[in-house]
Amino acid sequence: MKTSFPATAVAFVAMVIAGHPAFSADRSITAKPPAETTNWTGFYAGVSVGGASARENSTLALVQNNGSATASNQILTAAGSPGFSPSSAIAGGQLGFNYRFAPQFVAGVETDWSYLGMNAARQTTSIARAPDPSADFREDVSLRSIATLRARLGVLVTPQLLLFATGGLALADIGYSQRIHFAQVPDTSFNRASLSGWRSAPVVGLGGEYALGAHWSLKAEYLYAGIKTQRLSSTNSFDSSYQLQHGLDAKLSIGRVGINHRF
């Protein structure tokens, strides 16, 4: 039986289309995107390093005066700035848990501890306070370590990149002392106050974490904590009726990078 050229051509084209991978019905139906390798749900642990800085402001108030002509906080005013800004490196570790509760959202909780070697001191020269005796002021502050317990809530910008906000409670190991020396005649006198121990404060921050495959990720974050010490009263060593109240407010900023292993 003779077959016409058009019929043969149509049959040939149909056979090519049916057999070509690009037009294969089977491939178009069964093709799937590659499986996602990043699992954000689960426990993780890691280490981090960075830097910390603090803006520390003293509070000094007169409790009892007994005729002194100069308010106590004028000592700080005369000395210049009532605050100073120490800084230090920071290093520590973290442990946490994440839960991916929607395609793009991850919630979690993290606790961490870091060592700080932050120490600062300042000393004024003698300050005239006529008709009262002249005075000088010394202050020492140290922040030795900090621990936090924070919630995290993040959004997956890509399957690998998580941007998050965080907030919770910080505990800072702080040491603090103030001494005011008055050039009494014939005797000198002092008001002294000091404290040492852990102080709590709210902490908030922002950060990002990038997954390096199934189990490892890099992170960077910024944290801010406002630490206030309890107020301490001191009695003058020469005149017990002259009493001062001391305190310290420290605004602590932390920037750090780290690596996490997800289990």
DOSE-735887 format. One line per field, with one value per residue: residue in one letter; chain; y, z, x of N, C-alpha, C in turn. Coordinates in steps of 0.001 Angstrom, whole numbers, plus 500000, padded with zeros to 6 digits. Last residue first. Layout:
// DOSE-735887
residuo = A,...
cadena = A,...
ny = Y,...
nz = Z,...
nx = X,...
cay = Y,...
caz = Z,...
cax = X,...
cy = Y,...
cz = Z,...
cx = X,...
***
This chain:
// DOSE-735887
residuo = F,R,H,N,I,G,V,R,G,I,S,L,K,A,D,L,G,H,Q,L,Q,Y,S,S,D,F,S,N,T,S,S,L,R,Q,T,K,I,G,A,Y,L,Y,E,A,K,L,S,W,H,A,G,L,A,Y,E,G,G,L,G,V,V,P,A,S,R,W,G,S,L,S,A,R,N,F,S,T,D,P,V,Q,A,F,H,I,R,Q,S,Y,G,I,D,A,L,A,L,G,G,T,A,F,L,L,L,Q,P,T,V,L,V,G,L,R,A,R,L,T,A,I,S,R,L,S,V,D,E,R,F,D,A,S,P,D,P,A,R,A,I,S,T,T,Q,R,A,A,N,M,G,L,Y,S,W,D,T,E,V,G,A,V,F,Q,P,A,F,R,Y,N,F,G,L,Q,G,G,A,I,A,S,S,P,S,F,G,P,S,G,A,A,T,L,I,Q,N,S,A,T,A,S,G,N,N,Q,V,L,A,L,T,S,N,E,R,A,S,A,G,G,V,S,V,G,A,Y,F,G,T,W,N,T,T,E,A,P,P,K,A,T,I,S,R,D,A,S,F,A,P,H,G,A,I,V,M,A,V,F,A,V,A,T,A,P,F,S,T,K,M
cadena = A,A,A,A,A,A,A,A,A,A,A,A,A,A,A,A,A,A,A,A,A,A,A,A,A,A,A,A,A,A,A,A,A,A,A,A,A,A,A,A,A,A,A,A,A,A,A,A,A,A,A,A,A,A,A,A,A,A,A,A,A,A,A,A,A,A,A,A,A,A,A,A,A,A,A,A,A,A,A,A,A,A,A,A,A,A,A,A,A,A,A,A,A,A,A,A,A,A,A,A,A,A,A,A,A,A,A,A,A,A,A,A,A,A,A,A,A,A,A,A,A,A,A,A,A,A,A,A,A,A,A,A,A,A,A,A,A,A,A,A,A,A,A,A,A,A,A,A,A,A,A,A,A,A,A,A,A,A,A,A,A,A,A,A,A,A,A,A,A,A,A,A,A,A,A,A,A,A,A,A,A,A,A,A,A,A,A,A,A,A,A,A,A,A,A,A,A,A,A,A,A,A,A,A,A,A,A,A,A,A,A,A,A,A,A,A,A,A,A,A,A,A,A,A,A,A,A,A,A,A,A,A,A,A,A,A,A,A,A,A,A,A,A,A,A,A,A,A,A,A,A,A,A,A,A,A,A,A,A,A,A,A,A
ny = 519234,521703,523804,527135,529840,533488,536870,539825,542616,544244,546833,548020,550524,550773,552731,552621,554487,555755,558353,559544,561546,562927,562116,561248,562384,560641,558884,559014,556194,555266,553043,551955,550501,547912,548701,547873,547484,546705,545231,543971,542245,540957,538253,535608,532206,529295,525758,522256,520229,520353,523524,525920,528518,531431,533875,537052,539357,541453,541878,542497,541970,543174,541906,541234,540645,539070,540939,543526,546927,549781,553003,555627,558745,559982,562607,563995,566524,569172,569316,567079,566496,563516,561191,558643,555798,552927,549927,546779,544042,541636,539500,539580,538053,538841,537601,538567,538205,538653,538024,536831,535126,532513,530918,528615,529133,532716,533853,532763,534530,533941,534496,533338,534130,533610,534200,534803,536032,537381,538564,540937,544214,546663,549858,552415,555796,558549,562014,564576,567888,570507,571392,574291,576764,575226,573039,571887,568688,566888,564736,561525,558513,555455,552293,549047,546016,543143,540589,538205,535175,534003,531714,531236,529772,530125,528922,529650,529426,530287,530315,529365,527210,526847,526131,524802,525427,525018,525509,525783,527249,528718,530336,532863,536093,539423,542312,545558,548916,551761,554834,556876,559815,562494,564592,566574,567129,568582,566481,565025,566963,567431,565471,566643,570217,572236,572914,570996,570616,567832,565825,562630,561911,562858,560613,559532,557226,556956,555092,553597,551823,549271,546637,543717,541363,537858,534442,531227,527867,525616,523476,522564,520582,521378,522485,523015,521333,521460,520297,519616,517970,519662,519295,516731,515131,513666,515078,515282,512589,511657,513116,514579,516594,516224,513635,512276,510563,512210,513583,511473,510658,512967,513057,510675,511216,513362,512127,510331,512073,513454,511267,508293,504942,502159,498804
nz = 565865,564536,565687,564895,565436,565463,566514,568138,570204,572761,575129,578081,580229,583650,586471,589951,593061,596430,598677,601737,604687,607520,610101,610749,609850,609124,607192,606116,604827,601951,600286,596996,594804,592492,589040,585887,582454,579478,576568,573309,570667,567415,565562,563263,562485,560414,560859,560079,558980,556175,555001,556622,557105,558922,560755,562425,564717,567586,570994,574560,578032,581419,584102,587288,588576,590843,592436,594687,595759,597884,599101,601300,602130,604463,605598,607554,610173,611010,607763,605015,602074,601297,598797,597838,595872,594702,592758,591501,589287,587973,585820,584640,582864,580953,579274,576103,572506,568958,565500,562518,559440,557850,554861,553435,552058,552709,554908,557410,560445,564036,567393,570579,574052,576261,578777,579276,581170,581425,583447,584509,584584,586995,588071,590377,591112,593249,593825,596269,597602,600106,602550,601845,600769,598193,596828,594329,593937,592921,590117,589901,588213,587102,585414,584254,582492,581108,579883,579839,578616,578395,577708,576792,575349,573365,571495,568629,565364,562013,558893,556390,556762,560381,562494,563495,566367,568140,571039,572309,573684,573388,574753,574325,574649,573918,574623,575705,577070,578821,579038,581608,583146,583711,582615,585283,587930,588552,588624,590857,592793,592724,594207,596796,597121,599504,602167,604832,606843,606803,604925,603653,600881,597623,595095,592103,589616,586648,583731,581017,578239,576892,574523,573187,570495,569953,569424,570227,569622,570146,569422,569088,568347,565865,562574,560162,557832,554504,552053,550031,546863,543774,542310,539890,537159,536265,534053,532314,531880,530465,528182,526743,525622,526287,525333,522557,521738,520783,518802,516997,516265,515022,512820,511467,510833,509104,507001,506025,505114,503088,501185,501376,500722,499149,500000
nx = 521155,523182,525625,526633,528821,528755,529305,527974,527658,525968,525736,524270,524172,523879,523791,524276,524436,524105,523466,524967,524917,525905,525850,528367,531306,533383,532481,529101,527466,525542,523303,522573,520253,521173,521862,520586,521071,519710,521025,520943,522639,522849,524403,524828,525785,525810,525271,524870,523246,522846,524137,524423,522116,522450,520710,520595,518954,518378,517053,516981,516513,516172,518237,519823,523064,525256,527966,528728,529254,529885,530826,531813,532984,535412,537701,540403,540565,540361,539155,538611,538252,536600,536075,534033,533815,532107,531974,530961,530554,528281,527026,523715,521254,518338,515479,514223,514202,514667,514066,515769,516070,517660,518318,517566,515208,515000,513814,511987,511827,511518,511921,512983,513536,516332,518478,521998,524760,528023,530790,531868,532344,533177,534220,534894,535626,536252,536678,537318,536758,537033,534532,532401,531773,533781,534817,537082,538284,541129,540355,538737,538989,537602,537692,536686,536525,535432,535652,533053,531731,528378,525784,522322,519408,516470,513726,511582,510083,509860,508139,507381,505562,505472,507025,509883,511595,514694,516600,520035,522924,526203,529172,531735,533197,534179,536242,535028,534775,533303,532503,530949,529392,529265,531918,533109,533305,531076,529239,530110,529611,526950,525743,525583,525412,526887,526731,525410,523492,522776,521965,521033,521148,521844,522999,524098,524723,526690,526477,528009,527630,529685,530219,531738,532205,532759,531716,530288,529074,526241,523450,519962,517032,514446,513885,515097,516790,517599,517125,514357,514687,514064,510753,510012,508325,506145,505174,507264,507934,505661,505659,508406,509729,512351,512943,511100,509015,507018,508401,508922,506325,505389,507127,506273,503610,503958,505362,503409,501457,502844,503435,501342,502029,500593,500853
cay = 517781,521277,522444,526201,528670,532150,535886,538593,542137,543074,546422,547086,550139,550365,552275,552568,553515,555445,557161,559581,560248,563170,562744,560232,562960,561673,558345,559643,557170,555305,554244,551736,551738,548402,548127,548831,546924,547842,545027,545171,542232,542111,538890,536908,533215,530470,527088,523381,520281,519738,522118,525372,527085,530866,532583,536209,538566,541057,541847,542366,541972,542741,543010,540876,541556,538980,539818,542540,545719,548772,552025,554477,557994,559243,561679,563685,565123,568612,569890,567726,566999,564925,561630,560092,556385,554377,550628,548233,544584,542995,539453,540082,538081,538751,538035,537770,538979,537873,538947,536673,536400,532834,532154,528587,527929,531595,534622,532213,534277,534293,534340,533805,533562,534416,533228,535210,534907,537606,537609,539735,543266,545494,549016,551204,554795,557403,560919,563852,566449,569987,570873,572919,576736,576233,573069,572898,569621,567575,565514,562967,559235,556870,553097,550477,546705,544588,541125,539554,535830,534573,532300,531343,530234,529979,529461,528882,529924,529445,530836,530429,527133,527220,525903,525402,524696,525664,524631,526196,526019,528790,529282,531941,534735,538525,541158,544356,547886,550682,553771,556490,558417,561573,563659,566408,566227,569297,567546,564429,566390,568450,565201,565606,568920,571723,573924,571117,571938,568498,566843,563579,561391,563220,561470,559961,558014,556883,556371,553494,553223,549713,547981,544340,542487,539187,535439,532546,528820,526280,524008,522971,521189,520521,522011,523989,521074,522181,519608,520596,517939,518932,520116,517351,516001,513143,514772,516512,513468,511031,513348,513343,516567,517526,513869,513265,509971,511239,514309,512223,509696,512471,514121,510823,510068,513525,513206,509822,511128,514149,511968,509640,505962,503355,500000
caz = 566065,564749,565164,565574,564633,566010,565458,568083,568829,572410,573744,577500,578991,582563,585330,588621,592142,595252,598032,600284,604035,606077,609608,610408,610263,610143,608280,606169,605912,602693,601089,598257,595375,593613,590333,586975,583784,580384,577922,574138,571867,568268,566292,563722,562964,560928,560453,560540,560424,557018,554841,555767,557166,557576,560782,561259,564165,566218,569936,573256,576898,580148,583236,586160,588455,589625,592261,593747,595633,596891,598827,600469,601909,603262,605762,606288,609728,610847,608624,606255,602752,601656,599848,597823,597067,594673,593992,591446,590486,587983,587013,584495,584190,581061,580521,577310,573728,570189,566633,563734,560135,558873,555612,554234,552896,551794,553679,556435,559152,562799,566354,569233,572986,575312,578396,578858,580684,581227,582548,584379,584097,586220,587553,589713,590772,592519,593593,595046,597538,598746,602192,602314,601975,599261,597160,595334,593468,594010,590952,589709,589413,586892,586622,584034,583727,581061,580717,579498,579492,577779,578716,576496,576528,573436,572753,569436,566738,562977,560239,556445,555726,559115,562623,562277,565845,567130,570332,572011,573525,573417,574042,575102,574080,574563,573819,575833,576076,578648,578107,580767,582698,584794,582250,583849,587378,588472,587634,589526,592675,592133,592783,596511,596915,598145,601197,603754,606652,608020,604580,604763,601757,599024,595671,593411,590287,588099,584359,582435,578646,577863,575029,574012,571310,569492,569854,569617,570274,569403,570360,568533,569256,566679,563818,561224,558805,555770,552944,550890,548256,544665,542748,541185,537583,537432,535161,532738,532595,531725,529136,527308,525396,526600,526772,523008,522312,521817,519968,517603,516922,516221,513819,511925,511677,510350,507775,506567,506178,504272,501935,500904,501757,499005,500000
cax = 521118,521807,525410,525750,528502,528950,529074,528760,527624,526783,525520,525230,523505,524772,522997,524886,523883,524901,522912,524781,524711,526061,524626,527372,530028,533611,533297,530420,527563,526807,523535,523265,520773,520384,522204,520575,521322,519829,520486,520992,521814,523093,523319,525298,524841,526507,524821,525673,523472,521828,523805,525478,522382,522504,521396,520388,520039,518076,518052,516331,517431,515588,517823,518963,521935,524454,527049,529239,528441,530299,529766,532158,531745,535042,536575,539741,540544,541707,540197,538198,539453,536452,536994,534168,534409,532287,532313,530806,531177,528820,527870,525083,521858,519797,516089,514075,514033,514807,514072,514979,516203,516670,518553,518791,515270,515218,513871,512915,511223,512189,510907,513334,512703,515570,517451,520656,523969,526594,530142,532692,531342,533589,533135,535387,534606,536770,535742,537645,536487,537176,535855,532644,532617,533664,533394,536760,537269,540444,541265,538778,539403,537891,537789,536895,536898,535197,536713,533498,532699,529572,526670,523746,520124,517932,514223,512512,510102,510558,508318,508379,506599,504845,505591,509335,510436,513864,515662,518676,522140,524750,528455,530915,533245,533228,535851,535849,534460,534286,532113,532061,529456,528923,530853,532899,534322,532340,529097,530164,530951,527792,525929,526576,524759,527018,526300,526386,524056,523254,522940,521023,520102,522025,521960,524595,523686,526546,526178,527741,527564,528685,530502,530701,532618,532384,532701,530228,529980,527297,524438,521248,517990,515299,513285,515272,515728,517729,518062,515016,514256,514949,511886,509790,509419,506851,504277,506598,508868,506021,504577,507877,508277,511764,512781,512076,510215,506690,507869,510023,507211,504697,507146,507657,503926,503214,505974,504679,501127,502328,504488,501659,501772,501392,500000
cy = 517136,519749,522022,524839,527712,531073,534518,537736,540892,542758,545308,546687,549325,549900,551968,552058,553593,554435,556968,558268,560443,561822,563054,560817,562013,562207,559348,559161,557710,556412,554126,553053,551454,549663,548618,548114,548050,547355,546275,544868,543529,542040,540079,537584,534500,531491,528157,524705,521514,520024,521649,523876,526674,529403,531954,534934,537807,540218,541424,542349,541769,542847,542437,542112,541204,539943,539919,541396,544796,547623,551049,553585,556878,558853,561069,562706,565020,567190,569828,568338,567803,565359,563126,560496,557885,554815,552117,548833,546101,543315,540751,540013,538477,538792,537837,538420,538074,538777,538110,537885,536377,534178,532471,529790,527881,530340,533697,533030,533782,533967,534826,533558,534125,533557,533994,533990,535416,536329,537950,538692,541995,544684,547831,550338,553650,556386,559803,562558,565874,568469,570412,572478,575334,576605,574100,572962,570593,568662,566213,563566,560721,557535,554556,551194,548169,545209,542628,539930,537216,535235,532797,531915,530269,530486,529173,529563,529078,530135,529805,530928,528169,527198,526319,525093,525450,524779,525476,525134,526425,527410,529409,530893,533805,537168,540292,543339,546706,549697,552734,555203,558137,560102,562715,565468,566043,568447,568291,565489,565765,567971,566302,565402,567903,570354,573402,572054,572068,569780,567574,564550,562304,562700,561694,560954,558296,557688,556171,554882,553219,551216,548396,545728,543062,540261,536801,533442,530144,527172,524639,523478,521580,521317,521102,523526,521998,521901,520267,519882,518952,519025,519313,518234,516705,514053,514410,516264,514714,511930,512788,513664,515325,517520,515188,513582,510959,510694,513367,512932,510411,511513,513671,511882,510186,512406,513398,510867,510594,513210,512722,510284,507305,504400,501225
cz = 565331,564797,565534,564879,565483,565002,566051,566881,568721,570933,573397,576087,578165,581377,584192,587610,590789,594373,596686,599817,602553,605364,608110,609911,609819,610705,609394,607398,605969,603731,601816,598978,596770,594165,591384,588270,584809,581824,578746,575482,572645,569439,567096,564421,563320,561384,561102,560048,560929,558502,555910,555600,556152,557654,559392,561379,562927,565702,568593,572189,575623,579035,582020,585388,587198,589690,590966,593654,594617,596890,597765,600292,600936,603311,604418,606548,608325,610282,610071,606977,603988,602463,600058,599042,596872,595986,593718,592785,590388,589330,587060,585841,584016,582525,580458,578501,574922,571395,567901,564653,561344,559498,556532,555163,553801,552651,552497,555152,558210,561567,565055,568296,571652,574422,577554,578636,580287,580690,582443,583444,583735,585830,586807,589318,590020,592325,592826,595020,596251,598763,600733,601942,602531,599494,598265,595543,594592,593450,592032,590514,589105,588237,586233,585377,583409,582427,580803,580419,578945,578839,578013,577699,576204,574775,572815,570743,567555,564335,561173,557855,555871,558054,561385,562230,564642,566750,569381,571312,573282,573180,574224,574232,574957,573864,574617,574794,576276,577577,577935,580033,581883,584379,583401,583585,585879,587840,587444,588442,591290,592014,592059,595019,596425,598029,599769,602678,605568,607719,605794,604579,602965,599841,597153,593982,591702,588554,585859,583046,580098,578039,575953,574432,572075,570401,569337,570204,569530,570262,569552,569662,568518,567585,564561,562554,559996,556652,554313,551931,549084,546112,543692,541536,538879,537920,536415,533928,533110,532539,530491,528363,525985,526469,527100,524492,522878,522489,521120,518867,517638,517003,515122,513036,512266,511318,509110,507443,506824,505422,503159,501783,501244,500049,500000
cx = 519941,521766,524005,525767,527685,528622,529360,528372,528492,526574,526491,524814,524504,523943,523955,523871,524561,524168,523612,524143,524415,526023,524706,526066,528913,532296,533559,531183,528984,526759,524866,523462,521341,521044,521208,520940,521330,519898,520725,520333,522013,522114,523813,524131,525571,525474,525695,525097,524211,522017,522837,525242,523446,522935,521314,521203,519643,519239,517495,517424,516623,516620,517116,518554,521147,523286,526269,528240,529091,529307,530267,530939,532080,533574,536214,538610,539955,541713,539676,539414,539051,537673,536829,534999,534525,532925,532474,531200,531220,529462,528662,525795,523319,520193,517597,514753,513839,514648,514081,515085,515269,517006,517379,518954,516500,515225,514133,512816,512305,511387,511517,512150,513176,514666,516449,519771,522593,525958,528666,532101,532093,532362,533737,534198,535259,535644,536444,536844,537053,537022,535875,534057,532874,532203,533132,535252,536929,539523,540451,539930,539430,538142,538002,536942,537174,535481,536615,534656,533038,530441,527917,524481,521609,518437,515719,512850,511066,510536,508944,508687,507702,505938,504803,507842,509883,512690,514831,517853,520701,524140,526963,530251,532428,533293,534884,535417,535393,533837,533220,531689,530691,529002,530554,531738,534169,533436,530410,530092,531116,529245,526687,526795,525777,526359,526287,525850,525097,524028,523519,522175,519930,520846,522251,523601,524179,525338,525976,527587,527110,528774,529372,531164,531441,532940,532244,531317,529903,528156,525555,522148,519266,516232,514252,514685,515950,516528,518178,515868,515049,514497,512773,510981,509058,507976,505040,505700,508164,506936,504935,506832,507641,510266,512084,511853,511199,507929,507593,509561,508354,505570,506494,507757,505324,503537,505284,505350,502385,502025,503954,502712,502211,500994,500873
***
